[in-house]
Amino acid sequence: MALITGGTSQALDELDAESKGLVSPRLIRALVYLAQGDLEKLKKAIALARTDWRDVLLQAEYSYPETVRVRDFDKTFHELGLLGKKQLSQN
């Protein structure tokens, strides 16, 4: 199972082009995490990022309602343990 499909890649490329290349790896990881493999969820997360990218990081990295940071997307999915050997072997 691929993490990034053609439609996903295109949506991320469009966001990157609109921001003139200022989309950080942290924001991309947060967007992919929020999408949960669903292109429509990704498009909604990208729309949110266009309004205020900090809201994307808040939703992806913090728990609600305590607002405690539970993930740090400055780290890769591997470093966070979100991609394991099982997922990798299925590719």
C-alpha positions as CSV (number, residue, x, y, z in Angstrom):
1,M,0.0,0.0,0.0
2,A,1.5,3.3,-1.0
3,L,1.3,6.2,1.3
4,I,1.2,8.8,-1.4
5,T,-0.9,8.2,-4.5
6,G,-1.0,10.2,-7.7
7,G,-4.0,12.4,-6.4
8,T,-2.3,12.8,-3.0
9,S,1.0,13.9,-4.6
10,Q,-0.8,16.3,-6.9
11,A,-2.7,17.9,-4.0
12,L,0.5,18.3,-2.0
13,D,2.4,19.7,-5.1
14,E,-0.4,22.3,-5.6
15,L,-0.1,23.5,-2.0
16,D,3.7,23.7,-2.2
17,A,3.4,25.7,-5.5
18,E,0.9,28.1,-3.9
19,S,3.1,28.7,-0.9
20,K,6.2,29.2,-3.2
21,G,7.9,26.1,-1.7
22,L,7.5,27.2,1.9
23,V,5.6,24.0,2.9
24,S,7.8,22.3,5.5
25,P,8.3,18.5,5.9
26,R,6.6,18.9,9.3
27,L,3.4,20.3,7.7
28,I,3.4,17.6,5.0
29,R,3.7,14.9,7.6
30,A,0.8,16.5,9.6
31,L,-1.3,16.7,6.5
32,V,-0.6,13.0,5.5
33,Y,-1.4,11.9,9.1
34,L,-4.7,13.8,9.2
35,A,-5.7,12.4,5.8
36,Q,-5.5,8.8,7.1
37,G,-5.1,7.5,3.6
38,D,-8.3,9.3,2.4
39,L,-7.8,11.8,-0.5
40,E,-10.9,13.8,0.5
41,K,-9.6,14.2,4.1
42,L,-6.3,15.3,2.6
43,K,-8.1,18.0,0.6
44,K,-9.9,19.2,3.7
45,A,-6.7,19.4,5.6
46,I,-5.0,21.3,2.8
47,A,-7.9,23.7,2.7
48,L,-7.4,24.3,6.5
49,A,-3.6,24.8,5.8
50,R,-4.4,27.4,3.3
51,T,-6.4,29.3,5.9
52,D,-3.9,28.8,8.8
53,W,-1.3,26.0,8.7
54,R,-1.0,26.2,12.5
55,D,-4.5,24.7,12.8
56,V,-3.2,21.6,10.9
57,L,-0.3,21.2,13.3
58,L,-2.6,21.6,16.3
59,Q,-5.0,18.9,15.1
60,A,-2.2,16.5,14.1
61,E,0.2,17.0,17.0
62,Y,-2.0,17.8,20.0
63,S,-4.7,16.0,22.0
64,Y,-8.1,17.6,22.6
65,P,-9.3,19.1,24.8
66,E,-6.2,19.1,27.0
67,T,-4.0,20.6,24.2
68,V,-1.1,18.3,25.2
69,R,1.4,17.5,22.5
70,V,1.2,13.8,21.7
71,R,3.1,13.8,18.4
72,D,6.1,15.8,17.0
73,F,6.0,15.8,13.2
74,D,9.5,17.5,13.2
75,K,10.3,13.8,13.5
76,T,9.7,11.3,10.6
77,F,6.9,8.7,10.7
78,H,9.6,6.1,11.4
79,E,11.0,8.0,14.3
80,L,7.5,8.4,15.7
81,G,6.8,4.7,15.3
82,L,3.9,5.4,12.9
83,L,5.5,3.2,10.2
84,G,6.7,-0.2,11.3
85,K,8.1,-3.3,9.7
86,K,4.7,-4.7,9.1
87,Q,3.6,-1.7,7.0
88,L,6.9,-1.6,5.1
89,S,6.8,-5.3,4.2
90,Q,3.4,-4.8,2.6
91,N,4.8,-2.5,-0.1
